[in-house]
Amino acid sequence: MAKVVAINISEKKGVIKKPVPKGEFVVGFGLKGDAHGGDWHRQVSLLGQESIDKMTAKGAEGLSVGVFAENLTTEGVDLYDLPIGTRMKIGDVVLEVTQIGKECHRGCEILKKVGDCIMPREGIFTVVLESGEINPGDEILIIEK
């Protein structure tokens, strides 16, 4: 079963996000209170725990949820294999994949701390199509590819 491991938030861009007990996701914005929220195509970022584990296996130390600035840490789904346009339902929230990977900017706190960033290769970005709440442990249902 694919599921949410953690919901992570930060008040400014380019920093490690901190886990929160639940997240409120809003159409046209993203995760309420997060610096990356707004009316654009990268409202919510997702990264698999499996990707974080790859970095740990390469020798990176002290990695935890949110360290790659992902809003949702997931488990049990290869996010980077989902085509753009894929829709997923998590709790009451419906997300649509808009981008796979990204260009990492120089001077990023994540790159400085970890030495590499897997987000540009294996992270995905989505927009919120239906608002609601997501909690750790919520199942991720792929509803449309």
OpenMM code with the backbone's topology and positions (N, CA, C; nanometers):
from openmm import Vec3, app, unit

residues = "MET ALA LYS VAL VAL ALA ILE ASN ILE SER GLU LYS LYS GLY VAL ILE LYS LYS PRO VAL PRO LYS GLY GLU PHE VAL VAL GLY PHE GLY LEU LYS GLY ASP ALA HIS GLY GLY ASP TRP HIS ARG GLN VAL SER LEU LEU GLY GLN GLU SER ILE ASP LYS MET THR ALA LYS GLY ALA GLU GLY LEU SER VAL GLY VAL PHE ALA GLU ASN LEU THR THR GLU GLY VAL ASP LEU TYR ASP LEU PRO ILE GLY THR ARG MET LYS ILE GLY ASP VAL VAL LEU GLU VAL THR GLN ILE GLY LYS GLU CYS HIS ARG GLY CYS GLU ILE LEU LYS LYS VAL GLY ASP CYS ILE MET PRO ARG GLU GLY ILE PHE THR VAL VAL LEU GLU SER GLY GLU ILE ASN PRO GLY ASP GLU ILE LEU ILE ILE GLU LYS".split()
positions = [
    Vec3(0.0838, -0.1189, 0.0000),
    Vec3(0.0000, 0.0000, 0.0000),
    Vec3(0.0880, 0.1248, 0.0000),
    Vec3(0.0596, 0.2145, -0.0910),
    Vec3(0.1281, 0.3436, -0.0946),
    Vec3(0.0661, 0.4322, 0.0129),
    Vec3(0.1524, 0.5048, 0.0866),
    Vec3(0.0997, 0.5885, 0.1941),
    Vec3(0.1879, 0.7104, 0.2183),
    Vec3(0.1334, 0.8039, 0.2942),
    Vec3(0.2054, 0.9234, 0.3372),
    Vec3(0.2808, 0.8893, 0.4649),
    Vec3(0.4109, 0.9172, 0.4654),
    Vec3(0.4934, 0.8964, 0.5845),
    Vec3(0.4916, 1.0225, 0.6711),
    Vec3(0.5013, 1.1394, 0.6050),
    Vec3(0.5068, 1.2656, 0.6800),
    Vec3(0.4582, 1.3817, 0.5946),
    Vec3(0.4081, 1.4853, 0.6630),
    Vec3(0.3737, 1.6132, 0.6017),
    Vec3(0.4754, 1.7128, 0.6564),
    Vec3(0.5401, 1.7886, 0.5651),
    Vec3(0.6505, 1.8765, 0.6042),
    Vec3(0.6266, 2.0180, 0.5535),
    Vec3(0.6697, 2.1153, 0.6324),
    Vec3(0.6393, 2.2555, 0.6025),
    Vec3(0.7593, 2.3434, 0.6384),
    Vec3(0.7739, 2.4547, 0.5667),
    Vec3(0.8746, 2.5550, 0.6021),
    Vec3(0.8183, 2.6932, 0.5732),
    Vec3(0.8672, 2.7905, 0.6487),
    Vec3(0.8190, 2.9278, 0.6323),
    Vec3(0.8954, 3.0032, 0.5248),
    Vec3(1.0129, 2.9473, 0.4799),
    Vec3(1.0850, 3.0105, 0.3702),
    Vec3(1.1405, 2.9050, 0.2756),
    Vec3(1.1688, 2.9464, 0.1534),
    Vec3(1.2157, 2.8551, 0.0504),
    Vec3(1.3631, 2.8206, 0.0699),
    Vec3(1.4025, 2.7026, 0.0178),
    Vec3(1.5426, 2.6642, 0.0164),
    Vec3(1.5949, 2.6078, 0.1470),
    Vec3(1.5075, 2.5789, 0.2407),
    Vec3(1.5507, 2.5230, 0.3688),
    Vec3(1.4823, 2.3892, 0.3936),
    Vec3(1.5359, 2.3169, 0.4876),
    Vec3(1.4786, 2.1886, 0.5272),
    Vec3(1.3426, 2.2137, 0.5908),
    Vec3(1.2466, 2.1301, 0.5562),
    Vec3(1.1118, 2.1438, 0.6126),
    Vec3(1.0996, 2.0591, 0.7389),
    Vec3(1.0110, 2.1001, 0.8257),
    Vec3(0.9858, 2.0299, 0.9530),
    Vec3(0.8525, 1.9562, 0.9452),
    Vec3(0.8479, 1.8341, 1.0012),
    Vec3(0.7219, 1.7595, 1.0002),
    Vec3(0.6154, 1.8254, 1.0880),
    Vec3(0.4904, 1.8149, 1.0430),
    Vec3(0.3753, 1.8638, 1.1192),
    Vec3(0.2759, 1.7489, 1.1329),
    Vec3(0.1887, 1.7532, 1.2344),
    Vec3(0.0971, 1.6410, 1.2587),
    Vec3(-0.0060, 1.6170, 1.1491),
    Vec3(-0.0409, 1.7228, 1.0746),
    Vec3(-0.1364, 1.7108, 0.9643),
    Vec3(-0.1179, 1.8306, 0.8734),
    Vec3(-0.1737, 1.8214, 0.7534),
    Vec3(-0.1616, 1.9324, 0.6599),
    Vec3(-0.2950, 1.9678, 0.5987),
    Vec3(-0.3181, 2.0983, 0.5848),
    Vec3(-0.4389, 2.1461, 0.5172),
    Vec3(-0.3973, 2.1917, 0.3775),
    Vec3(-0.4555, 2.1278, 0.2766),
    Vec3(-0.4207, 2.1541, 0.1384),
    Vec3(-0.5343, 2.2294, 0.0718),
    Vec3(-0.4989, 2.3380, 0.0005),
    Vec3(-0.5975, 2.4320, -0.0513),
    Vec3(-0.5841, 2.4448, -0.2026),
    Vec3(-0.6971, 2.4329, -0.2728),
    Vec3(-0.6998, 2.4520, -0.4179),
    Vec3(-0.6422, 2.5893, -0.4509),
    Vec3(-0.5572, 2.5958, -0.5533),
    Vec3(-0.4999, 2.7221, -0.5979),
    Vec3(-0.3856, 2.7717, -0.5121),
    Vec3(-0.3464, 2.6956, -0.4095),
    Vec3(-0.2368, 2.7388, -0.3235),
    Vec3(-0.1390, 2.6263, -0.2920),
    Vec3(-0.1872, 2.5158, -0.2350),
    Vec3(-0.0987, 2.4084, -0.1908),
    Vec3(-0.1161, 2.3842, -0.0420),
    Vec3(-0.0055, 2.3603, 0.0281),
    Vec3(-0.0073, 2.3330, 0.1715),
    Vec3(-0.0135, 2.4644, 0.2482),
    Vec3(-0.1207, 2.4831, 0.3217),
    Vec3(-0.1418, 2.6067, 0.3982),
    Vec3(-0.0231, 2.6308, 0.4919),
    Vec3(0.0328, 2.7517, 0.4852),
    Vec3(0.1439, 2.7897, 0.5713),
    Vec3(0.2818, 2.7594, 0.5155),
    Vec3(0.2892, 2.6951, 0.3980),
    Vec3(0.4187, 2.6605, 0.3413),
    Vec3(0.4672, 2.7680, 0.2442),
    Vec3(0.5979, 2.7936, 0.2471),
    Vec3(0.6582, 2.8978, 0.1642),
    Vec3(0.6438, 2.8716, 0.0142),
    Vec3(0.6286, 2.7464, -0.0261),
    Vec3(0.6183, 2.7147, -0.1683),
    Vec3(0.4754, 2.7231, -0.2208),
    Vec3(0.3806, 2.7502, -0.1326),
    Vec3(0.2419, 2.7610, -0.1752),
    Vec3(0.2218, 2.8811, -0.2649),
    Vec3(0.1208, 2.8750, -0.3495),
    Vec3(0.0897, 2.9865, -0.4375),
    Vec3(0.0214, 2.9387, -0.5631),
    Vec3(-0.0140, 3.0329, -0.6469),
    Vec3(-0.0856, 3.0018, -0.7704),
    Vec3(0.0159, 2.9733, -0.8805),
    Vec3(0.0743, 2.8509, -0.8734),
    Vec3(0.1703, 2.8091, -0.9746),
    Vec3(0.1683, 2.6578, -0.9857),
    Vec3(0.2527, 2.6009, -1.0713),
    Vec3(0.2458, 2.4573, -1.1017),
    Vec3(0.3208, 2.3684, -1.0027),
    Vec3(0.3901, 2.4262, -0.9052),
    Vec3(0.4656, 2.3453, -0.8074),
    Vec3(0.4164, 2.3743, -0.6658),
    Vec3(0.2864, 2.3587, -0.6431),
    Vec3(0.2273, 2.3899, -0.5135),
    Vec3(0.2692, 2.2921, -0.4051),
    Vec3(0.2766, 2.1632, -0.4383),
    Vec3(0.3066, 2.0594, -0.3396),
    Vec3(0.4154, 1.9682, -0.3960),
    Vec3(0.5208, 1.9464, -0.3170),
    Vec3(0.6294, 1.8579, -0.3597),
    Vec3(0.6210, 1.7257, -0.2844),
    Vec3(0.6550, 1.6177, -0.3553),
    Vec3(0.6523, 1.4834, -0.2962),
    Vec3(0.7841, 1.4137, -0.3237),
    Vec3(0.8305, 1.3368, -0.2266),
    Vec3(0.9517, 1.2561, -0.2409),
    Vec3(0.9323, 1.1279, -0.1624),
    Vec3(0.9738, 1.0171, -0.2200),
    Vec3(0.9587, 0.8878, -0.1555),
    Vec3(1.0647, 0.8614, -0.0496),
    Vec3(1.0247, 0.7953, 0.0567),
    Vec3(1.1196, 0.7512, 0.1590),
    Vec3(1.2276, 0.6645, 0.0943),
    Vec3(1.1901, 0.5904, -0.0092),
    Vec3(1.2854, 0.5061, -0.0806),
    Vec3(1.3988, 0.5894, -0.1402),
    Vec3(1.3677, 0.7103, -0.1869),
    Vec3(1.4695, 0.7998, -0.2422),
    Vec3(1.5626, 0.8498, -0.1316),
    Vec3(1.5051, 0.8828, -0.0173),
    Vec3(1.5862, 0.9256, 0.0976),
    Vec3(1.6781, 0.8116, 0.1401),
    Vec3(1.6260, 0.6885, 0.1395),
    Vec3(1.7059, 0.5712, 0.1754),
    Vec3(1.8231, 0.5511, 0.0794),
    Vec3(1.8048, 0.5843, -0.0501),
    Vec3(1.9145, 0.5748, -0.1475),
    Vec3(2.0294, 0.6664, -0.1074),
    Vec3(1.9949, 0.7854, -0.0617),
    Vec3(2.0975, 0.8813, -0.0203),
    Vec3(2.1698, 0.8314, 0.1048),
    Vec3(2.0958, 0.7718, 0.1960),
    Vec3(2.1563, 0.7150, 0.3166),
    Vec3(2.2532, 0.6037, 0.2780),
    Vec3(2.2134, 0.5208, 0.1819),
    Vec3(2.2980, 0.4113, 0.1356),
    Vec3(2.4269, 0.4628, 0.0712),
    Vec3(2.4242, 0.5864, 0.0177),
    Vec3(2.5434, 0.6475, -0.0419),
    Vec3(2.6339, 0.7099, 0.0642),
    Vec3(2.5912, 0.7032, 0.1904),
    Vec3(2.6746, 0.7547, 0.2979),
    Vec3(2.6299, 0.8858, 0.3584),
    Vec3(2.5206, 0.9433, 0.3086),
    Vec3(2.4695, 1.0674, 0.3681),
    Vec3(2.4162, 1.0355, 0.5075),
    Vec3(2.4484, 1.1209, 0.6025),
    Vec3(2.4087, 1.0968, 0.7415),
    Vec3(2.3039, 1.1970, 0.7855),
    Vec3(2.2257, 1.1574, 0.8846),
    Vec3(2.1298, 1.2478, 0.9472),
    Vec3(2.0106, 1.2838, 0.8616),
    Vec3(1.9779, 1.1988, 0.7650),
    Vec3(1.8641, 1.2292, 0.6782),
    Vec3(1.7340, 1.1900, 0.7460),
    Vec3(1.6358, 1.2750, 0.7315),
    Vec3(1.5037, 1.2484, 0.7878),
    Vec3(1.3999, 1.3102, 0.6955),
    Vec3(1.2739, 1.2890, 0.7260),
    Vec3(1.1676, 1.3470, 0.6446),
    Vec3(1.1818, 1.4991, 0.6428),
    Vec3(1.1570, 1.5583, 0.5272),
    Vec3(1.1637, 1.7034, 0.5116),
    Vec3(1.3010, 1.7576, 0.4767),
    Vec3(1.4046, 1.6752, 0.4873),
    Vec3(1.5410, 1.7238, 0.4653),
    Vec3(1.5627, 1.7681, 0.3200),
    Vec3(1.4870, 1.7138, 0.2271),
    Vec3(1.4982, 1.7541, 0.0868),
    Vec3(1.3906, 1.8556, 0.0490),
    Vec3(1.3284, 1.9161, 0.1496),
    Vec3(1.2274, 2.0213, 0.1340),
    Vec3(1.0992, 1.9712, 0.0687),
    Vec3(1.0715, 1.8407, 0.0832),
    Vec3(0.9469, 1.7862, 0.0288),
    Vec3(0.8321, 1.8118, 0.1255),
    Vec3(0.7145, 1.8439, 0.0694),
    Vec3(0.5951, 1.8620, 0.1518),
    Vec3(0.5398, 1.7286, 0.1997),
    Vec3(0.5392, 1.6301, 0.1101),
    Vec3(0.4892, 1.4975, 0.1459),
    Vec3(0.5989, 1.3948, 0.1253),
    Vec3(0.6326, 1.3245, 0.2315),
    Vec3(0.7224, 1.2103, 0.2210),
    Vec3(0.6313, 1.0888, 0.2087),
    Vec3(0.6561, 1.0079, 0.1064),
    Vec3(0.5680, 0.8950, 0.0769),
    Vec3(0.6441, 0.7630, 0.0898),
    Vec3(0.5679, 0.6563, 0.0777),
    Vec3(0.6273, 0.5229, 0.0812),
    Vec3(0.5414, 0.4304, -0.0043),
    Vec3(0.6064, 0.3434, -0.0815),
    Vec3(0.5323, 0.2414, -0.1547),
    Vec3(0.4904, 0.2770, -0.2958),
    Vec3(0.5374, 0.3892, -0.3500),
    Vec3(0.5055, 0.4265, -0.4887),
    Vec3(0.6280, 0.4958, -0.5490),
    Vec3(0.6644, 0.4566, -0.6712),
    Vec3(0.7744, 0.5224, -0.7425),
    Vec3(0.7195, 0.6494, -0.8060),
    Vec3(0.7265, 0.7566, -0.7316),
    Vec3(0.6660, 0.8822, -0.7746),
    Vec3(0.7181, 0.9282, -0.9104),
    Vec3(0.8492, 0.9169, -0.9318),
    Vec3(0.9118, 0.9672, -1.0537),
    Vec3(0.8709, 0.8877, -1.1780),
    Vec3(0.8030, 0.7742, -1.1605),
    Vec3(0.7506, 0.6972, -1.2732),
    Vec3(0.6079, 0.7381, -1.3109),
    Vec3(0.5465, 0.8236, -1.2307),
    Vec3(0.4101, 0.8685, -1.2610),
    Vec3(0.4156, 0.9750, -1.3703),
    Vec3(0.3395, 0.9575, -1.4775),
    Vec3(0.3423, 1.0590, -1.5835),
    Vec3(0.2767, 1.1904, -1.5397),
    Vec3(0.3210, 1.2984, -1.6027),
    Vec3(0.2564, 1.4284, -1.5805),
    Vec3(0.1086, 1.4130, -1.6156),
    Vec3(0.0231, 1.4684, -1.5327),
    Vec3(-0.1213, 1.4568, -1.5508),
    Vec3(-0.1831, 1.3503, -1.4614),
    Vec3(-0.0991, 1.2654, -1.3995),
    Vec3(-0.1508, 1.1639, -1.3075),
    Vec3(-0.2211, 1.2329, -1.1917),
    Vec3(-0.3357, 1.1780, -1.1539),
    Vec3(-0.4082, 1.2303, -1.0374),
    Vec3(-0.4040, 1.1270, -0.9269),
    Vec3(-0.3898, 1.1773, -0.8048),
    Vec3(-0.3886, 1.0886, -0.6886),
    Vec3(-0.4768, 1.1466, -0.5801),
    Vec3(-0.5387, 1.0576, -0.5050),
    Vec3(-0.6256, 1.0986, -0.3946),
    Vec3(-0.5591, 1.0543, -0.2654),
    Vec3(-0.5443, 1.1489, -0.1737),
    Vec3(-0.4867, 1.1228, -0.0420),
    Vec3(-0.5804, 1.1875, 0.0589),
    Vec3(-0.6454, 1.1069, 0.1413),
    Vec3(-0.7486, 1.1613, 0.2288),
    Vec3(-0.8571, 1.2220, 0.1417),
    Vec3(-0.8937, 1.3479, 0.1690),
    Vec3(-0.9937, 1.4188, 0.0875),
    Vec3(-0.9295, 1.4940, -0.0282),
    Vec3(-0.7976, 1.4989, -0.0306),
    Vec3(-0.7234, 1.5834, -0.1246),
    Vec3(-0.6996, 1.5108, -0.2568),
    Vec3(-0.7177, 1.5832, -0.3673),
    Vec3(-0.6804, 1.5315, -0.4988),
    Vec3(-0.5681, 1.6198, -0.5522),
    Vec3(-0.4580, 1.5549, -0.5907),
    Vec3(-0.3416, 1.6223, -0.6467),
    Vec3(-0.3219, 1.5776, -0.7907),
    Vec3(-0.2662, 1.6660, -0.8739),
    Vec3(-0.2311, 1.6307, -1.0112),
    Vec3(-0.0834, 1.6592, -1.0337),
    Vec3(-0.0124, 1.5593, -1.0874),
    Vec3(0.1314, 1.5724, -1.1139),
    Vec3(0.1522, 1.6718, -1.2282),
    Vec3(0.2369, 1.7731, -1.2025),
    Vec3(0.2648, 1.8772, -1.3015),
    Vec3(0.4106, 1.8806, -1.3452),
    Vec3(0.4992, 1.8221, -1.2647),
    Vec3(0.6418, 1.8256, -1.2979),
    Vec3(0.7129, 1.7111, -1.2276),
    Vec3(0.8108, 1.6526, -1.2971),
    Vec3(0.8936, 1.5476, -1.2383),
    Vec3(1.0353, 1.6015, -1.2336),
    Vec3(1.0916, 1.6048, -1.1143),
    Vec3(1.2253, 1.6601, -1.0963),
    Vec3(1.2255, 1.8111, -1.1088),
    Vec3(1.3428, 1.8686, -1.0875),
    Vec3(1.3577, 2.0141, -1.0980),
    Vec3(1.5044, 2.0479, -1.1085),
    Vec3(1.5331, 2.1700, -1.1461),
    Vec3(1.6709, 2.2168, -1.1471),
    Vec3(1.7022, 2.2678, -1.0075),
    Vec3(1.8094, 2.2180, -0.9504),
    Vec3(1.8481, 2.2582, -0.8153),
    Vec3(1.9265, 2.3888, -0.8235),
    Vec3(1.8970, 2.4824, -0.7366),
    Vec3(1.9703, 2.6090, -0.7387),
    Vec3(2.0941, 2.6011, -0.6501),
    Vec3(2.1990, 2.6711, -0.6909),
    Vec3(2.3241, 2.6730, -0.6138),
    Vec3(2.3014, 2.7487, -0.4835),
    Vec3(2.3712, 2.7085, -0.3798),
    Vec3(2.3567, 2.7750, -0.2517),
    Vec3(2.2434, 2.7199, -0.1687),
    Vec3(2.1795, 2.6153, -0.2176),
    Vec3(2.0679, 2.5522, -0.1470),
    Vec3(2.1179, 2.4908, -0.0161),
    Vec3(2.0454, 2.5156, 0.0915),
    Vec3(2.0834, 2.4626, 0.2228),
    Vec3(2.0872, 2.3095, 0.2244),
    Vec3(2.0020, 2.2472, 0.1470),
    Vec3(1.9960, 2.1014, 0.1416),
    Vec3(2.1250, 2.0479, 0.0806),
    Vec3(2.1658, 2.1059, -0.0316),
    Vec3(2.2884, 2.0639, -0.0987),
    Vec3(2.4093, 2.0843, -0.0073),
    Vec3(2.4124, 2.1958, 0.0649),
    Vec3(2.5229, 2.2224, 0.1580),
    Vec3(2.5274, 2.1180, 0.2693),
    Vec3(2.4126, 2.0831, 0.3231),
    Vec3(2.4085, 1.9908, 0.4363),
    Vec3(2.4339, 1.8464, 0.3941),
    Vec3(2.3727, 1.8047, 0.2827),
    Vec3(2.3739, 1.6642, 0.2435),
    Vec3(2.4813, 1.6336, 0.1392),
    Vec3(2.5208, 1.7338, 0.0580),
    Vec3(2.6223, 1.7117, -0.0442),
    Vec3(2.5650, 1.6703, -0.1784),
    Vec3(2.4397, 1.6358, -0.1824),
    Vec3(2.3701, 1.5984, -0.3056),
    Vec3(2.2217, 1.6194, -0.2772),
    Vec3(2.1457, 1.6358, -0.3824),
    Vec3(2.0022, 1.6489, -0.3646),
    Vec3(1.9326, 1.5572, -0.4636),
    Vec3(1.8531, 1.4678, -0.4120),
    Vec3(1.7831, 1.3714, -0.4965),
    Vec3(1.6527, 1.4287, -0.5527),
    Vec3(1.6082, 1.5381, -0.4954),
    Vec3(1.4824, 1.6000, -0.5387),
    Vec3(1.4811, 1.6308, -0.6896),
    Vec3(1.5913, 1.6836, -0.7471),
    Vec3(1.5886, 1.7118, -0.8911),
    Vec3(1.5694, 1.5877, -0.9784),
    Vec3(1.6000, 1.4716, -0.9259),
    Vec3(1.5892, 1.3484, -1.0045),
    Vec3(1.4640, 1.2679, -0.9725),
    Vec3(1.4229, 1.2644, -0.8469),
    Vec3(1.3168, 1.1723, -0.8072),
    Vec3(1.1980, 1.2382, -0.7377),
    Vec3(1.2059, 1.3670, -0.7128),
    Vec3(1.0923, 1.4366, -0.6539),
    Vec3(0.9911, 1.4729, -0.7608),
    Vec3(0.8671, 1.4901, -0.7203),
    Vec3(0.7637, 1.5347, -0.8141),
    Vec3(0.6892, 1.6535, -0.7547),
    Vec3(0.6193, 1.7243, -0.8421),
    Vec3(0.5435, 1.8414, -0.8008),
    Vec3(0.4004, 1.8284, -0.8499),
    Vec3(0.3088, 1.8817, -0.7701),
    Vec3(0.1672, 1.8700, -0.8005),
    Vec3(0.0946, 2.0011, -0.7725),
    Vec3(-0.0274, 2.0091, -0.8249),
    Vec3(-0.1209, 2.1147, -0.7872),
    Vec3(-0.2366, 2.0479, -0.7145),
    Vec3(-0.3037, 2.1261, -0.6309),
    Vec3(-0.4190, 2.0767, -0.5554),
    Vec3(-0.5453, 2.0998, -0.6382),
    Vec3(-0.6167, 1.9898, -0.6675),
    Vec3(-0.7428, 1.9991, -0.7422),
    Vec3(-0.8639, 1.9980, -0.6495),
    Vec3(-0.8509, 1.9303, -0.5346),
    Vec3(-0.9573, 1.9285, -0.4344),
    Vec3(-0.8945, 1.9476, -0.2972),
    Vec3(-0.9466, 2.0434, -0.2221),
    Vec3(-0.8934, 2.0777, -0.0899),
    Vec3(-0.9281, 1.9724, 0.0139),
    Vec3(-0.8519, 1.9742, 0.1234),
    Vec3(-0.8796, 1.8856, 0.2351),
    Vec3(-0.7575, 1.8679, 0.3228),
    Vec3(-0.7663, 1.7672, 0.4078),
    Vec3(-0.6613, 1.7417, 0.5063),
    Vec3(-0.5902, 1.6104, 0.4733),
    Vec3(-0.4588, 1.6098, 0.4939),
    Vec3(-0.3788, 1.4882, 0.4802),
    Vec3(-0.3089, 1.4639, 0.6124),
    Vec3(-0.3080, 1.3371, 0.6532),
    Vec3(-0.2430, 1.2948, 0.7770),
    Vec3(-0.1391, 1.1876, 0.7468),
    Vec3(-0.0340, 1.1783, 0.8295),
    Vec3(0.0593, 1.0670, 0.8147),
    Vec3(-0.0175, 0.9348, 0.8228),
    Vec3(0.0191, 0.8412, 0.7363),
    Vec3(-0.0485, 0.7122, 0.7330),
    Vec3(-0.1601, 0.7040, 0.6315),
    Vec3(-0.2053, 0.8200, 0.5785),
    Vec3(-0.3108, 0.8178, 0.4780),
    Vec3(-0.2646, 0.7434, 0.3532),
    Vec3(-0.3568, 0.6654, 0.2960),
    Vec3(-0.3266, 0.5895, 0.1745),
    Vec3(-0.3239, 0.6815, 0.0538),
    Vec3(-0.2337, 0.6501, -0.0405),
    Vec3(-0.2243, 0.7225, -0.1661),
    Vec3(-0.2883, 0.6354, -0.2743),
    Vec3(-0.3950, 0.6870, -0.3340),
    Vec3(-0.4644, 0.6147, -0.4405),
    Vec3(-0.4384, 0.6835, -0.5727),
    Vec3(-0.3842, 0.6106, -0.6695),
    Vec3(-0.3675, 0.6655, -0.8034),
    Vec3(-0.5029, 0.6504, -0.8717),
    Vec3(-0.5661, 0.7646, -0.9057),
    Vec3(-0.7020, 0.7579, -0.9595),
    Vec3(-0.7067, 0.7794, -1.1100),
    Vec3(-0.5998, 0.8343, -1.1683),
    Vec3(-0.5984, 0.8578, -1.3128),
    Vec3(-0.4558, 0.8758, -1.3591),
    Vec3(-0.4167, 0.8016, -1.4630),
    Vec3(-0.2841, 0.8204, -1.5235),
    Vec3(-0.2998, 0.8767, -1.6617),
] * unit.nanometer
topology = app.Topology()
chain = topology.addChain("A")
for resn in residues:
    res = topology.addResidue(resn, chain)
    for name in ("N", "CA", "C"):
        topology.addAtom(name, app.Element.getBySymbol(name[0]), res)
